[in-house]
Amino acid sequence: MKIRGERECHKCGTHWSYYETGSVECPACGSVRSVGLDERTAHTDTAVELDLSDHRSRFAEARETISDESVEELKDDLREYARKRGFIRGGELLPLDPVYLAARELLEAVDVYNRLRDPTDVEQKYIFSLLDGVTDGVRPPKADVPESIQEARGLAAVHSVEAYRVDLLTFLDGQDPNGQDPDEYEDGEASNDAAHTGSETETDPLRQIAENDSGTDPPQPETVRDVIEQLRDRTRRVEALGGDVSPAEADALVDAADAIGEFVREGEHAALTRARDELTKVST
């Protein structure tokens, strides 16, 4: 969606940024009646912190046997985090966040792990290593992913890349996904222009990038869209396999998506070439 992220409270006059707080409530008085001060800007991300300290303690205490209840509670928190995250913040396209990616992998991994009849020490070590590093965006290297759980890395790549692909297209098209606009809370009623998503004559982001891309031909929208379509095809293939591909292939899918994002942000043709190269590593 496109929102006016810079807010002014009707009640007390406090200014704050929705981009930073992710809340329609005034941080000073708690009122939800505010007005936007800036132009509408594409925004799909929510400021949210991933705190798994309680889960780490609980899992550490139950090293041998992790209860179904503990697993479900962890999965619920990871799903909630993933649901709130996006890759466009205040009109800026972000890289594929490593914390988001690690959270996705942990979500899939604990589900697979919990279905194993007799988990090995290697499998357990992988889960705890992932849990320890997730909030810093650190995942175990692909060589340390047990074959019995490798589908978790594959499915994490599928869901992360698909979410990123959707935001890539939103950024390129200027189309707004469904969501809650803070302006709907102006004067306690929906703003009259809440349904507007931007001018039809809005400048294509790729053309803006091209102006600063000295020494190269301007990047063409159809070029990057072709690669995004290839990314979609590879993602669907991995999904059809239930994520059961090598960790190297799963990581290549993620690296390809991130390289496309770099190209869209910076107009560097080398990034688009790198994306194509990464996609060749994912079997067709």
N, C-alpha and C positions, 0 to 999 in steps of 0.2 A: 504494500500500500504506500501511498504518498501522504505524508503528514507534515504539519507545522510543528517541528520539534522544540523550538524555542518558545516557552510558555510564560504567560503573566497571569497570576492569580487575580480573579475578580475581587476576592474578599480582602486580601491583605497586600496585594501588589507585588508579591515576591516573584522574581524571575527564576526559572530553572530550565534545564534541558531534559526533555523526554528521552533523547538519545542516550543520556548518561544514566538516568534513573529507571527508565522503562516503566514509569508510573504516571498515571493521569492525576494523581493526588499532589497537591501543593506540599512540598517538604516542610514548610513552615507552619501551616495551619490545618492541613489535611483536607481542604476543600477540593472538590472535583470540578469546580466552575472556573475555567480559565480561557484565555484567548491566545491564539498563535501569533507570534510576532514576525516570523520569517515566511518565505515561500514554501509551498508544499514540496517535500523532498522524499524520494523513494527510501523506504526503511522497512526492513524485514527482521532485523535483529532486536533482541531484548537484553538489556543489561541484567545478567543473572550470574551468580557465582555457584560453582559446583563444590559443595562441601560434603565429603564422604568420610569425615573423621569418625563418626559413630559407627559406620559400617566397617571401617578398618579395625576398630577395636573389637567389634563383635566377631569378625572373621578371625582375628588373631586369637581370640579366646577359644574358638572352636576349630582349631587347626585341622583336626582329624575329620570331623563331620560338620558340614555346614547345613543348617536346617533349611527346609523349604521356605519357611516364613522369612528368614533372613535374606534368602535369595530374592524373593518376591518384593521385599521392601527396597532392596538395592535396585532392582529393575525398575520399580515405580519411580524412584528418584532420578534414575538415569533417563527414563522416558520423558519425565517432566522437564528435565534440563534440555534434552534434544528438541522437544516441542517448542520451547521458547527461543531457541537459537535460530539465527539466519545469517546471511552473508552480505547484506547491504545495510550499511549503517550511515544514516544521514546523507544518502546519495552516493556514498563511496562503496565500491565493490571490494570486499575483503578477500584475503586468501582463504583457502579451506582450513579452518581452524584446527590445529592439532589436538586441542582439548576436546572439541566436539568429536573428532575422529576416534580418539582414545575412549571416550565415553560410549560411543557406538560399539566399539569392539568389546568393551567390558560387558555391555548389555547382552551382546550375542554370546560372549564367552561363558558367562556364568550360567546362561541357559543351557548351553551344550554340556558344560561341566556337571551341572546338576543332574543330567540325564545319564551320565556315565555310571556303570554298575560298580566298578572298583577303580576309582581314580588313582593314577600313579603319582609318585613324588614329582616327576617332571611336569605333569599336567597341573598339579597343585601349585608348583613354583611359578608356572606361567600365570595362573590366575592371580596369585598374590603380587607378583611383579607388576601386572597390569593395574591392579587396584592401588598399589603404592604410587605409581607414576601418572595415573590418569589426570589428576588435577593440574599437573604440570605439562600435560600433553605429551608424555613420554610413554611409548609403547615398547614392548620387548622387540629386539631385532627379529627379522623374519626367520633367521636360522634357529631361533629359540621357540618358535611356534610349533607345538606338538602336532603331528599329522592328524591325530584324533580330534583336534579342536580347530584345524585350519579353516573349516567352514565359517567359523566366527569372524576371522579376518576378512574372508571373502564377502560375507553378508554385510559387515560393517562398511566395507568399501562400496558395496552396492547402494546402501541407504544414504551414505554420506555423499557420494558422487551424484546420486539422483537429486538430493536436496540442493546441492551446489549448482547442478545443471539448470534446475528450475529458476534459481536466482540469477544465474547468468543470463537466461533468456528474458527474465523480468527486467534486468538492468539494460539489456540491449533494446528491448521493445518499448520500454517505458510503460509496460502494463503492470497493473497493481493486483497482487493476490488478495484474496479476502482477508480482512483483519479489522481490528478496532482502531479507529482514528480518535486521538485525543480531542479533536474538534467536535466530536459528537457530544462532548460534555460541556460545550460552551453554553452558558445560561441554563444548564440543566436539560437542554433539548438538542436535537440533532442540528448540526450546522447545515444551512441550505446548500452549501457547495461541497458537502461531504462526499458526494458521489463522483465529483470530477476527479479525473486521474491525470490531468496534464494537457498541455496544448498539443494539437495534432501536428503542429509545425515544430515541435521540440527537436532540437538538434540531435542527430544520431551520435551517441557517445563515441563510436569508432571514428567518426569524422573529427571530433574534438581531439582524440588521441593522435590522429594522423597529422594534425597541424604541428605537433611537436616531434614527429618522427622523421628527423632530418636524415637524408642520405638513403632513404628507402622509399619504395612506392607506398602510397596510402593504403592501409589495410582495408580490404573490402568486407562488408558485412557478410556477403554470401560465403566468403572464404572461411571465416571463423564458424559460421553456422554449419558448414559442411563438416568441420571437425567435431563440432558439438553433436551432430547427428551420428558420427562414427562413435563418439563416446557413449551415446545412448545405446547404440547397437551392442557394443562390447559389454555395457552394464547389464543389458537384458540377458546376454548369454551367461554371464556369471550368475545372475539371479536364477536362471533356468536350471543351473547346476546346483542350486541350493547353497551357493557360495563355496562349493567344494573345488577350489582351484588352489594352485600353489600360492604361498604368501607373496612370492615374487610377482605373480600376475595381479594379485589383489593390490599390491603397492603400486604397480605400474598404472593401474586404473586411477588410483588417487593422484599420482604424480601427473598424469595426463590432464586431469581436471584442473589441478592447481596451475599447470602451465598455461592452459587456456585462459584462466583468470588473469594470469600475469600479462598475457598478450592483450587482453581487453583493457586492462588498467594502463599499460605502458606502451602498447603498440610495437613491442619488440618482436620482429618476425622470428628470431631465434627461439623464442618461447613457443610459438606455434609449431615450429619444426620439431622442437623437443616433445610437444604433446603428441604429434603424429608418431614419433619414434617410440614413445611409451606405449601407445595403443597397439603397435605391432607386436609387443611382448605379451599381449592378451590374446590367447588362442581364439580363432573364429570357428 
